[in-house]
């Protein structure tokens, strides 16, 4: 009985080791909570500034910030002027190093 239990533990442990290693590598941003909070704070600041400008297409623009201060903006806007304004707001936000924008012009229906 003890041998069967020991063998079962070895088999289960061998199967779970790769899963644990993948989980540790797959969420590197959260490994350093200080960096993760900083990135979320930058994203929140940008979204708040966009909201205060009352851009009509704000609901269609997604904002994300990586651990290096690079802001990624995707989605759609009603005009090129709105895109330019959204990118300018992001660029002028404290902590932002670079803005990568993939926002397309598409009128709301």
N, C-alpha and C positions, 0 to 999 in steps of 0.2 A: 504494500500500500504506500509506504514511504517512497519507494522507487518510482511509482506511478505519479505521485504528487510532484516529486522533484523533476521528472521528465516533462510533466505538463508545464511547470514553471519555466523550464528552459525553453520549451517550444514557444510559449506565449511571450517570454522576454525577447526571444530572437525575432519574433514577428513584430513586436511593438517598437523595437529600437529604431528602425528606419522611419517609422511614423513620427516618433519623437524628434528625430534629427531634422526631418522635413518641416515640422511645425516650428522648430527653433529658427530655422533659416528663412522660412516663408514670411515672417512678420518682423523683419529687422527694425522697422521704424519704431515699433513699440518696445524694442529692447532698451531704448533710452527714453524714458518717459519725459524728460526735460525737452528733448528734441521734438517728440510727438506733440506735446502741448504747444510748443512754439509754432510748429507748422499749422496746427489747428487754429491758433490765435491769429496768424497771418491771414488764413482763409476767412475767418470770421470778420476781421477788420475790413477786408476787401468787400465782402458781401454787405456789410453794414454801410459802407461808403456808396456802393452801387444802389442800395435801397434809398439812401438819402437823396440821391440824384433823380429819383423817380423815373428811371429808364423804363419805357413801356415794355421792353422785351426782357427785363431782368429775370423773369421766371424761366426763360429759355437758355440762360447762360449758366453753365456749371463752372465752379472754381475749385481747384485743388492745388495744394502746395506740397512739394517734396521736402526732404530733410535738408536740402542745400539752398532753400529759399527760392527755388524755381517755381513760378506760378503757371499752372496749366489752365487755360480758359477754352471751353468748347461750347457748342450749341449754336443758336441762331439769334439774330437781332433784326429789328425792323429796317435799319438803314446802316450804311457805312459810318455815318456820324456817330451812331450809338456804339458801334464796335470800337471806333477810335476813342470815344469817351471812356468806355469800360476798360480798355487796355491802358489808357493814361492813368486812370484811377488806380489800377493795380500797380503800375510802375512807380507811382508816387506814394506807395504804402511802405511804411517802415518795415525793414526786414526782407524786402523783396530784392532779389539779385537780378532775376531775368523773368520776362513774361513770354510764354509760348502760347499764342492765340490761334485757335482753329474755329473761329466764329464765322458763320456764313450769313449773308443777308437773305432773310425770308420774312415776308410780311405775315402778321397774324391774320388768321381767318376768322 
